[in-house]
């Protein structure tokens, strides 16, 4: 009986992990950049006075911070491996799979406020951005004031990524 309970709990955990949303949020106006697995973990990039960036991880009930740009010194000698001279080439199958994986992502929110610095080029971009604003969740704007901001929120689920690899 205990074995059946453990197997059903394990099955529910696997199903939850397949359907849990994974969100990427980028907001350059507020300097917020994070990747979030809803209910499990959140990793955000934070400014730091000592180093350039610091990564703050919140996993369940634990908080971790580390500096990814610090060099790690290992004791002992490093072995240098020979590089193979064969070059891997991209096939059409791998490109198609990459496009299918990209299509599985859903853009929840996209806002951009852009100034290229050239008023003529800005005026040429204005009709293009006006046409792109018809999509749901997008708000693209050209300004002539020197402001450049992007807000991007993307969401995906692991089951959609797996389906994009399996389906033709």
TIDOKE-679150 format. One line per field, with one value per atom (N, C-alpha, C, O, CB): residue in three letters; atom name; x, y, z. Coordinates in steps of 0.2 Angstrom, whole numbers, m for minus. Glycine has a CB too. Layout:
<sites>
residu [Ala,...]
atome [CA,...]
px [X,...]
py [Y,...]
pz [Z,...]
</sites>
This chain:
<sites>
residu [Unk,Unk,Unk,Unk,Unk,Unk,Unk,Unk,Unk,Unk,Unk,Unk,Unk,Unk,Unk,Unk,Unk,Unk,Unk,Unk,Unk,Unk,Unk,Unk,Unk,Unk,Unk,Unk,Unk,Unk,Unk,Unk,Unk,Unk,Unk,Unk,Unk,Unk,Unk,Unk,Unk,Unk,Unk,Unk,Unk,Unk,Unk,Unk,Unk,Unk,Unk,Unk,Unk,Unk,Unk,Unk,Unk,Unk,Unk,Unk,Unk,Unk,Unk,Unk,Unk,Unk,Unk,Unk,Unk,Unk,Unk,Unk,Unk,Unk,Unk,Unk,Unk,Unk,Unk,Unk,Unk,Unk,Unk,Unk,Unk,Unk,Unk,Unk,Unk,Unk,Unk,Unk,Unk,Unk,Unk,Unk,Unk,Unk,Unk,Unk,Unk,Unk,Unk,Unk,Unk,Unk,Unk,Unk,Unk,Unk,Unk,Unk,Unk,Unk,Unk,Unk,Unk,Unk,Unk,Unk,Unk,Unk,Unk,Unk,Unk,Unk,Unk,Unk,Unk,Unk,Unk,Unk,Unk,Unk,Unk,Unk,Unk,Unk,Unk,Unk,Unk,Unk,Unk,Unk,Unk,Unk,Unk,Unk,Unk,Unk,Unk,Unk,Unk,Unk,Unk,Unk,Unk,Unk,Unk,Unk,Unk,Unk,Unk,Unk,Unk,Unk,Unk,Unk,Unk,Unk,Unk,Unk,Unk,Unk,Unk,Unk,Unk,Unk,Unk,Unk,Unk,Unk,Unk,Unk,Unk,Unk,Unk,Unk,Unk,Unk,Unk,Unk,Unk,Unk,Unk,Unk,Unk,Unk,Unk,Unk,Unk,Unk,Unk,Unk,Unk,Unk,Unk,Unk,Unk,Unk,Unk,Unk,Unk,Unk,Unk,Unk,Unk,Unk,Unk,Unk,Unk,Unk,Unk,Unk,Unk,Unk,Unk,Unk,Unk,Unk,Unk,Unk,Unk,Unk,Unk,Unk,Unk,Unk,Unk,Unk,Unk,Unk,Unk,Unk,Unk,Unk,Unk,Unk,Unk,Unk,Unk,Unk,Unk,Unk,Unk,Unk,Unk,Unk,Unk,Unk,Unk,Unk,Unk,Unk,Unk,Unk,Unk,Unk,Unk,Unk,Unk,Unk,Unk,Unk,Unk,Unk,Unk,Unk,Unk,Unk,Unk,Unk,Unk,Unk,Unk,Unk,Unk,Unk,Unk,Unk,Unk,Unk,Unk,Unk,Unk,Unk,Unk,Unk,Unk,Unk,Unk,Unk,Unk,Unk,Unk,Unk,Unk,Unk,Unk,Unk,Unk,Unk,Unk,Unk,Unk,Unk,Unk,Unk,Unk,Unk,Unk,Unk,Unk,Unk,Unk,Unk,Unk,Unk,Unk,Unk,Unk,Unk,Unk,Unk,Unk,Unk,Unk,Unk,Unk,Unk,Unk,Unk,Unk,Unk,Unk,Unk,Unk,Unk,Unk,Unk,Unk,Unk,Unk,Unk,Unk,Unk,Unk,Unk,Unk,Unk,Unk,Unk,Unk,Unk,Unk,Unk,Unk,Unk,Unk,Unk,Unk,Unk,Unk,Unk,Unk,Unk,Unk,Unk,Unk,Unk,Unk,Unk,Unk,Unk,Unk,Unk,Unk,Unk,Unk,Unk,Unk,Unk,Unk,Unk,Unk,Unk,Unk,Unk,Unk,Unk,Unk,Unk,Unk,Unk,Unk,Unk,Unk,Unk,Unk,Unk,Unk,Unk,Unk,Unk,Unk,Unk,Unk,Unk,Unk,Unk,Unk,Unk,Unk,Unk,Unk,Unk,Unk,Unk,Unk,Unk,Unk,Unk,Unk,Unk,Unk,Unk,Unk,Unk,Unk,Unk,Unk,Unk,Unk,Unk,Unk,Unk,Unk,Unk,Unk,Unk,Unk,Unk,Unk,Unk,Unk,Unk,Unk,Unk,Unk,Unk,Unk,Unk,Unk,Unk,Unk,Unk,Unk,Unk,Unk,Unk,Unk,Unk,Unk,Unk,Unk,Unk,Unk,Unk,Unk,Unk,Unk,Unk,Unk,Unk,Unk,Unk,Unk,Unk,Unk,Unk,Unk,Unk,Unk,Unk,Unk,Unk,Unk,Unk,Unk,Unk,Unk,Unk,Unk,Unk,Unk,Unk,Unk,Unk,Unk,Unk,Unk,Unk,Unk,Unk,Unk,Unk,Unk,Unk,Unk,Unk,Unk,Unk,Unk,Unk,Unk,Unk,Unk,Unk,Unk,Unk,Unk,Unk,Unk,Unk,Unk,Unk,Unk,Unk,Unk,Unk,Unk,Unk,Unk,Unk,Unk,Unk,Unk,Unk,Unk,Unk,Unk,Unk,Unk,Unk,Unk,Unk,Unk,Unk,Unk,Unk,Unk,Unk,Unk,Unk,Unk,Unk,Unk,Unk,Unk,Unk,Unk,Unk,Unk,Unk,Unk,Unk,Unk,Unk,Unk,Unk,Unk,Unk,Unk,Unk,Unk,Unk,Unk,Unk,Unk,Unk,Unk,Unk,Unk,Unk,Unk,Unk,Unk,Unk,Unk,Unk,Unk,Unk,Unk,Unk,Unk,Unk,Unk,Unk,Unk,Unk,Unk,Unk,Unk,Unk,Unk,Unk,Unk,Unk,Unk,Unk,Unk,Unk,Unk,Unk,Unk,Unk,Unk,Unk,Unk,Unk,Unk,Unk,Unk,Unk,Unk,Unk,Unk,Unk,Unk,Unk,Unk,Unk,Unk,Unk,Unk,Unk,Unk,Unk,Unk,Unk,Unk,Unk,Unk,Unk,Unk,Unk,Unk,Unk,Unk,Unk,Unk,Unk,Unk,Unk,Unk,Unk,Unk,Unk,Unk,Unk,Unk,Unk,Unk,Unk,Unk,Unk,Unk,Unk,Unk,Unk,Unk,Unk,Unk,Unk,Unk,Unk,Unk,Unk,Unk,Unk,Unk,Unk,Unk,Unk,Unk,Unk,Unk,Unk,Unk,Unk,Unk,Unk,Unk,Unk,Unk,Unk,Unk,Unk,Unk,Unk,Unk,Unk,Unk,Unk,Unk,Unk,Unk,Unk,Unk,Unk,Unk,Unk,Unk,Unk,Unk,Unk,Unk,Unk,Unk,Unk,Unk,Unk,Unk,Unk,Unk,Unk,Unk,Unk,Unk,Unk,Unk,Unk,Unk,Unk,Unk,Unk,Unk,Unk,Unk,Unk,Unk,Unk,Unk,Unk,Unk,Unk,Unk,Unk,Unk,Unk,Unk,Unk,Unk,Unk,Unk,Unk,Unk,Unk,Unk,Unk,Unk,Unk,Unk,Unk,Unk,Unk,Unk,Unk,Unk,Unk,Unk,Unk,Unk,Unk,Unk,Unk,Unk,Unk,Unk,Unk,Unk,Unk,Unk,Unk,Unk,Unk,Unk,Unk,Unk,Unk,Unk,Unk,Unk,Unk,Unk,Unk,Unk,Unk,Unk,Unk,Unk,Unk,Unk,Unk,Unk,Unk,Unk,Unk,Unk,Unk,Unk,Unk,Unk,Unk,Unk,Unk,Unk,Unk,Unk,Unk,Unk,Unk,Unk,Unk,Unk,Unk,Unk,Unk,Unk,Unk]
atome [N,CA,C,O,CB,N,CA,C,O,CB,N,CA,C,O,CB,N,CA,C,O,CB,N,CA,C,O,CB,N,CA,C,O,CB,N,CA,C,O,CB,N,CA,C,O,CB,N,CA,C,O,CB,N,CA,C,O,CB,N,CA,C,O,CB,N,CA,C,O,CB,N,CA,C,O,CB,N,CA,C,O,CB,N,CA,C,O,CB,N,CA,C,O,CB,N,CA,C,O,CB,N,CA,C,O,CB,N,CA,C,O,CB,N,CA,C,O,CB,N,CA,C,O,CB,N,CA,C,O,CB,N,CA,C,O,CB,N,CA,C,O,CB,N,CA,C,O,CB,N,CA,C,O,CB,N,CA,C,O,CB,N,CA,C,O,CB,N,CA,C,O,CB,N,CA,C,O,CB,N,CA,C,O,CB,N,CA,C,O,CB,N,CA,C,O,CB,N,CA,C,O,CB,N,CA,C,O,CB,N,CA,C,O,CB,N,CA,C,O,CB,N,CA,C,O,CB,N,CA,C,O,CB,N,CA,C,O,CB,N,CA,C,O,CB,N,CA,C,O,CB,N,CA,C,O,CB,N,CA,C,O,CB,N,CA,C,O,CB,N,CA,C,O,CB,N,CA,C,O,CB,N,CA,C,O,CB,N,CA,C,O,CB,N,CA,C,O,CB,N,CA,C,O,CB,N,CA,C,O,CB,N,CA,C,O,CB,N,CA,C,O,CB,N,CA,C,O,CB,N,CA,C,O,CB,N,CA,C,O,CB,N,CA,C,O,CB,N,CA,C,O,CB,N,CA,C,O,CB,N,CA,C,O,CB,N,CA,C,O,CB,N,CA,C,O,CB,N,CA,C,O,CB,N,CA,C,O,CB,N,CA,C,O,CB,N,CA,C,O,CB,N,CA,C,O,CB,N,CA,C,O,CB,N,CA,C,O,CB,N,CA,C,O,CB,N,CA,C,O,CB,N,CA,C,O,CB,N,CA,C,O,CB,N,CA,C,O,CB,N,CA,C,O,CB,N,CA,C,O,CB,N,CA,C,O,CB,N,CA,C,O,CB,N,CA,C,O,CB,N,CA,C,O,CB,N,CA,C,O,CB,N,CA,C,O,CB,N,CA,C,O,CB,N,CA,C,O,CB,N,CA,C,O,CB,N,CA,C,O,CB,N,CA,C,O,CB,N,CA,C,O,CB,N,CA,C,O,CB,N,CA,C,O,CB,N,CA,C,O,CB,N,CA,C,O,CB,N,CA,C,O,CB,N,CA,C,O,CB,N,CA,C,O,CB,N,CA,C,O,CB,N,CA,C,O,CB,N,CA,C,O,CB,N,CA,C,O,CB,N,CA,C,O,CB,N,CA,C,O,CB,N,CA,C,O,CB,N,CA,C,O,CB,N,CA,C,O,CB,N,CA,C,O,CB,N,CA,C,O,CB,N,CA,C,O,CB,N,CA,C,O,CB,N,CA,C,O,CB,N,CA,C,O,CB,N,CA,C,O,CB,N,CA,C,O,CB,N,CA,C,O,CB,N,CA,C,O,CB,N,CA,C,O,CB,N,CA,C,O,CB,N,CA,C,O,CB,N,CA,C,O,CB,N,CA,C,O,CB,N,CA,C,O,CB,N,CA,C,O,CB,N,CA,C,O,CB,N,CA,C,O,CB,N,CA,C,O,CB,N,CA,C,O,CB,N,CA,C,O,CB,N,CA,C,O,CB,N,CA,C,O,CB,N,CA,C,O,CB,N,CA,C,O,CB,N,CA,C,O,CB,N,CA,C,O,CB,N,CA,C,O,CB,N,CA,C,O,CB,N,CA,C,O,CB,N,CA,C,O,CB,N,CA,C,O,CB,N,CA,C,O,CB,N,CA,C,O,CB,N,CA,C,O,CB,N,CA,C,O,CB,N,CA,C,O,CB,N,CA,C,O,CB,N,CA,C,O,CB,N,CA,C,O,CB,N,CA,C,O,CB,N,CA,C,O,CB,N,CA,C,O,CB,N,CA,C,O,CB,N,CA,C,O,CB,N,CA,C,O,CB,N,CA,C,O,CB,N,CA,C,O,CB,N,CA,C,O,CB,N,CA,C,O,CB,N,CA,C,O,CB,N,CA,C,O,CB,N,CA,C,O,CB,N,CA,C,O,CB,N,CA,C,O,CB,N,CA,C,O,CB,N,CA,C,O,CB,N,CA,C,O,CB,N,CA,C,O,CB,N,CA,C,O,CB,N,CA,C,O,CB,N,CA,C,O,CB]
px [4,0,4,3,m5,10,14,18,19,19,19,22,18,20,24,11,6,6,5,0,6,5,12,11,5,17,24,24,26,30,21,21,16,18,19,11,6,8,7,m1,12,15,20,21,18,24,29,26,29,34,21,18,15,15,12,12,9,15,14,5,20,26,29,30,32,29,31,27,29,32,20,15,15,15,8,16,17,23,23,18,29,35,34,37,41,30,29,24,25,26,20,15,16,12,8,21,23,25,29,28,23,25,32,34,20,36,43,43,41,49,44,44,50,54,39,51,57,55,50,62,57,55,61,66,51,61,66,63,58,70,65,62,68,71,57,70,76,75,80,79,69,67,68,71,60,67,67,73,74,61,77,83,81,84,88,76,73,74,72,66,78,79,79,83,86,74,73,70,67,69,72,69,65,68,75,59,55,52,48,50,52,49,43,45,53,37,32,31,30,25,32,31,38,38,26,43,49,55,58,50,57,63,62,58,68,67,67,74,78,62,77,84,84,81,88,87,87,94,98,82,95,102,101,97,104,106,106,112,118,104,112,118,122,119,117,128,132,138,140,135,140,145,152,156,145,153,160,161,166,161,156,157,152,148,155,152,147,140,136,150,140,133,133,138,130,127,127,120,115,126,120,114,111,114,116,105,101,96,92,97,97,93,88,91,97,82,77,74,70,72,76,74,70,73,80,63,59,59,57,60,63,63,70,72,61,75,82,84,81,86,88,91,98,102,89,100,107,110,106,109,116,119,125,129,119,127,134,136,131,135,142,145,148,153,151,144,146,153,156,141,155,160,167,172,160,167,173,176,173,171,183,187,188,188,194,187,188,195,197,182,199,205,205,203,210,207,208,215,219,205,216,223,224,220,223,230,232,233,232,227,236,237,231,228,244,230,225,228,233,222,224,226,223,217,224,227,224,222,227,230,216,214,215,214,207,216,216,209,205,220,209,203,202,207,202,196,195,195,192,189,197,197,191,189,203,186,180,175,174,177,172,167,160,158,168,156,149,145,146,146,141,137,130,127,138,127,119,116,117,117,111,107,100,99,106,96,90,85,81,87,87,83,84,79,84,90,91,88,86,99,89,86,78,75,88,75,68,66,61,65,70,68,69,65,73,74,75,70,68,82,67,62,55,51,60,54,48,49,44,48,55,56,54,51,63,57,55,48,45,59,44,37,33,28,35,36,33,32,28,36,37,37,31,29,43,28,22,24,27,16,24,25,19,14,27,20,15,14,9,15,20,20,26,32,19,25,31,30,25,32,34,33,40,45,31,41,47,47,42,51,51,51,58,63,49,59,65,67,62,66,73,75,82,86,75,82,88,94,100,87,92,96,96,98,103,93,92,85,81,95,83,76,73,67,74,77,74,73,68,79,77,77,71,67,83,70,64,58,53,65,57,51,50,44,51,55,54,52,48,60,54,52,45,42,57,42,36,30,26,34,29,24,25,20,23,31,32,30,27,40,32,30,22,19,33,19,12,8,3,9,11,8,9,5,11,15,17,12,12,24,9,5,m1,m5,4,m3,m10,m9,m15,m11,m4,m3,m5,m3,4,m8,m10,m4,0,m15,m4,1,7,12,3,7,13,11,5,15,16,15,22,27,13,23,30,29,24,32,34,33,40,45,31,40,46,45,40,46,51,51,57,61,51,57,62,65,68,59,65,67,74,76,62,76,82,81,85,87,74,73,73,70,66,76,76,75,79,83,69,66,63,60,61,64,61,58,61,66,52,49,47,43,43,49,48,46,50,54,41,39,37,32,33,41,40,38,41,46,34,32,32,30,25,34,34,33,33,40,31,30,34,35,22,37,42,38,41,44,32,28,28,28,21,27,27,34,34,25,39,46,47,49,51,45,45,41,43,43,35,30,33,33,24,37,40,46,47,43,49,54,51,54,59,46,43,39,40,38,35,31,35,40,25,32,36,34,36,35]
py [m6,0,6,11,0,6,12,13,19,11,7,8,12,16,1,10,13,21,25,10,22,30,33,39,30,30,33,34,39,29,29,30,35,38,23,35,41,48,52,40,48,55,57,62,55,52,53,54,59,47,51,53,60,63,48,62,69,74,79,70,72,77,78,83,75,72,72,76,80,65,75,78,86,90,76,88,95,98,103,95,94,97,98,102,93,94,94,100,103,88,102,107,114,118,105,114,120,126,124,119,132,137,140,141,143,141,143,150,151,139,156,162,166,165,166,170,174,181,183,172,185,192,197,196,194,202,207,213,215,205,218,225,229,230,226,233,237,244,247,238,246,252,251,256,254,246,245,240,239,241,238,234,227,225,237,224,218,212,213,218,207,202,195,194,202,191,185,179,180,186,173,167,163,162,162,162,159,153,152,164,148,141,142,141,135,143,144,139,133,145,142,138,134,131,133,134,130,134,134,125,139,142,149,150,138,153,160,162,162,165,163,166,173,174,161,178,184,187,185,189,192,195,202,206,196,203,209,213,210,208,219,223,223,221,231,223,223,228,230,216,230,236,233,236,239,227,224,220,222,218,217,213,217,221,206,215,218,215,219,216,209,206,201,198,203,200,194,191,194,197,184,180,178,175,174,180,178,172,173,184,167,161,160,160,154,159,157,150,150,163,145,138,136,135,133,135,133,138,144,126,136,140,143,146,136,142,143,149,149,137,153,159,158,157,166,159,158,164,167,152,166,172,170,167,178,171,169,174,177,162,174,179,175,171,183,175,170,172,168,170,179,181,180,182,188,178,177,171,166,175,171,165,160,162,168,154,148,145,143,143,145,142,135,134,146,130,124,122,124,119,118,116,110,106,114,110,105,108,113,99,103,106,104,99,102,109,108,104,106,115,99,96,99,101,88,100,103,97,93,108,97,92,95,101,90,90,92,93,89,86,98,100,96,95,107,93,89,94,100,85,92,96,96,100,95,91,91,96,97,84,99,104,101,98,110,103,101,106,112,100,103,107,107,102,105,112,113,109,111,120,105,102,105,109,94,104,107,104,107,105,98,95,98,100,87,100,104,111,113,104,114,121,120,125,124,115,115,113,116,109,109,108,114,116,102,118,124,129,133,128,130,134,132,136,135,125,122,124,125,115,123,125,132,134,123,137,144,145,150,148,142,143,141,143,139,136,134,139,139,128,144,150,154,156,153,157,162,168,169,159,174,180,183,184,185,184,187,194,197,184,197,205,207,205,208,212,215,222,224,211,226,233,236,234,237,240,243,250,252,239,254,262,263,263,266,265,265,272,275,259,274,280,278,277,286,278,276,282,280,274,288,294,297,303,291,294,297,298,294,293,305,306,304,302,314,303,301,293,291,302,290,282,281,276,279,285,284,285,281,289,290,291,285,284,298,282,276,270,266,274,270,264,265,260,263,271,272,268,265,279,268,263,256,252,265,254,247,245,240,245,249,248,249,245,253,253,254,247,245,260,244,238,232,228,236,232,227,228,223,227,233,234,231,231,242,228,225,218,215,224,215,209,210,215,206,205,205,205,201,199,209,210,214,214,203,217,221,228,230,219,232,239,242,243,242,244,246,253,256,242,257,264,267,265,268,272,276,283,286,276,285,291,295,292,291,302,306,310,315,311,306,309,306,308,309,301,297,292,289,302,290,284,278,277,285,273,266,261,260,264,258,253,247,248,257,241,235,232,231,231,229,225,219,219,228,213,207,201,200,204,198,193,187,187,195,181,175,169,169,174,165,159,153,153,160,147,141,136,137,140,130,124,118,118,122,114,109,104,101,105,103,98,101,97,97,107,110,109,108,118,110,109,102,100,111,97,90,88,85,86,91,90,93,90,93,98,101,97,97,108,93,88,82,79,87,80,73,74,70,71,79,80,82,86,86,81,82,89,92,77]
pz [0,0,0,m4,6,4,4,m2,m4,10,m6,m12,m17,m21,m15,m17,m22,m20,m25,m21,m14,m12,m14,m17,m4,m14,m16,m23,m26,m14,m27,m34,m37,m42,m37,m34,m36,m34,m38,m32,m28,m27,m32,m34,m20,m34,m39,m45,m49,m39,m47,m53,m54,m59,m55,m48,m48,m48,m51,m41,m45,m45,m53,m55,m41,m56,m63,m67,m72,m66,m66,m70,m69,m73,m69,m62,m61,m64,m67,m53,m64,m67,m75,m78,m66,m78,m85,m87,m92,m88,m82,m84,m80,m81,m82,m76,m73,m78,m82,m67,m77,m82,m80,m74,m82,m85,m84,m87,m93,m87,m84,m86,m86,m82,m82,m92,m92,m92,m96,m99,m88,m88,m88,m84,m81,m93,m94,m94,m98,m100,m89,m89,m88,m83,m83,m94,m93,m90,m88,m100,m90,m86,m79,m75,m88,m76,m69,m67,m61,m66,m72,m71,m67,m62,m67,m70,m67,m72,m78,m65,m71,m75,m71,m67,m79,m73,m69,m73,m78,m63,m71,m74,m68,m63,m77,m69,m64,m66,m71,m61,m61,m62,m56,m50,m61,m58,m54,m48,m49,m57,m42,m36,m34,m28,m37,m38,m36,m35,m30,m42,m41,m40,m44,m48,m43,m42,m46,m46,m40,m42,m51,m52,m55,m60,m56,m52,m54,m54,m50,m50,m59,m60,m56,m58,m67,m52,m48,m48,m49,m40,m48,m48,m41,m36,m50,m42,m35,m36,m41,m35,m30,m29,m30,m33,m22,m28,m29,m36,m39,m23,m38,m44,m49,m47,m44,m55,m60,m59,m59,m68,m59,m57,m52,m51,m64,m49,m44,m46,m48,m37,m45,m46,m40,m35,m51,m39,m33,m34,m39,m30,m31,m32,m26,m21,m34,m28,m22,m24,m29,m21,m21,m22,m16,m11,m24,m17,m12,m6,m6,m10,m1,5,6,12,11,2,3,m2,m8,2,0,m4,m5,0,m1,m11,m12,m17,m20,m16,m16,m20,m22,m18,m16,m28,m30,m36,m39,m33,m37,m42,m48,m47,m39,m54,m59,m63,m67,m64,m62,m66,m62,m64,m68,m56,m52,m55,m57,m45,m55,m57,m52,m46,m60,m54,m49,m50,m56,m51,m45,m45,m42,m37,m41,m47,m45,m43,m46,m50,m38,m36,m41,m42,m29,m43,m48,m55,m56,m48,m59,m66,m70,m69,m69,m75,m80,m86,m88,m82,m88,m94,m100,m100,m93,m105,m111,m116,m118,m114,m118,m122,m130,m131,m121,m134,m141,m144,m142,m145,m148,m151,m157,m161,m153,m159,m165,m171,m170,m164,m176,m182,m186,m191,m187,m184,m188,m185,m180,m186,m190,m189,m189,m194,m194,m185,m185,m189,m189,m178,m193,m198,m196,m194,m205,m197,m195,m201,m207,m194,m199,m204,m204,m199,m203,m209,m210,m204,m202,m216,m202,m197,m190,m187,m196,m189,m182,m183,m177,m181,m188,m189,m188,m185,m196,m191,m190,m183,m181,m195,m180,m173,m168,m164,m170,m170,m166,m167,m163,m169,m173,m175,m171,m169,m183,m171,m168,m160,m157,m169,m157,m150,m149,m144,m148,m153,m153,m153,m150,m158,m158,m158,m152,m151,m165,m148,m142,m137,m132,m140,m137,m132,m134,m139,m132,m128,m129,m126,m120,m126,m130,m128,m124,m127,m134,m118,m113,m114,m114,m106,m114,m114,m118,m116,m107,m122,m126,m127,m130,m133,m123,m124,m125,m122,m117,m130,m132,m134,m137,m138,m131,m132,m135,m131,m126,m141,m145,m148,m151,m150,m147,m151,m154,m150,m146,m160,m164,m164,m165,m171,m162,m163,m169,m170,m161,m174,m181,m182,m182,m187,m183,m183,m190,m190,m183,m195,m201,m201,m203,m207,m198,m197,m192,m193,m194,m187,m183,m186,m185,m177,m191,m195,m199,m201,m198,m202,m206,m202,m205,m210,m196,m191,m189,m187,m186,m189,m186,m189,m185,m186,m195,m198,m197,m196,m206,m197,m195,m188,m187,m196,m183,m177,m176,m172,m172,m180,m179,m182,m179,m184,m187,m189,m184,m183,m196,m181,m176,m170,m166,m174,m168,m162,m163,m158,m161,m169,m169,m166,m164,m176,m164,m161,m153,m150,m161,m150,m143,m139,m140,m142,m134,m129,m131,m127,m127,m137,m139,m139,m140,m146,m137,m137,m139,m135,m130,m145,m148,m149,m152,m154,m148,m148,m151,m148,m142,m155,m157,m154,m154,m165,m151,m148,m151,m154,m140,m150,m152,m146,m147,m157,m140,m134,m131,m126,m129,m134,m132,m127,m124,m129,m126,m121,m125,m130,m118,m122,m124,m119,m114,m127,m119,m114,m117,m122,m109,m114,m116,m111,m105,m120,m111,m106,m110,m115,m103,m108,m112,m107,m102,m116,m108,m103,m108,m112,m99,m107,m111,m106,m101,m115,m109,m105,m109,m115,m101,m106,m109,m104,m98,m113,m106,m101,m104,m110,m101,m100,m102,m107,m111,m97,m106,m110,m117,m122,m107,m118,m125,m129,m135,m125,m125,m128,m130,m135,m123,m125,m127,m133,m138,m121,m134,m139,m146,m151,m138,m145,m151,m154,m160,m150,m150,m152,m155,m159,m146,m152,m154,m160,m165,m149,m161,m167,m173,m172,m166,m179,m185,m187,m192,m190]
</sites>
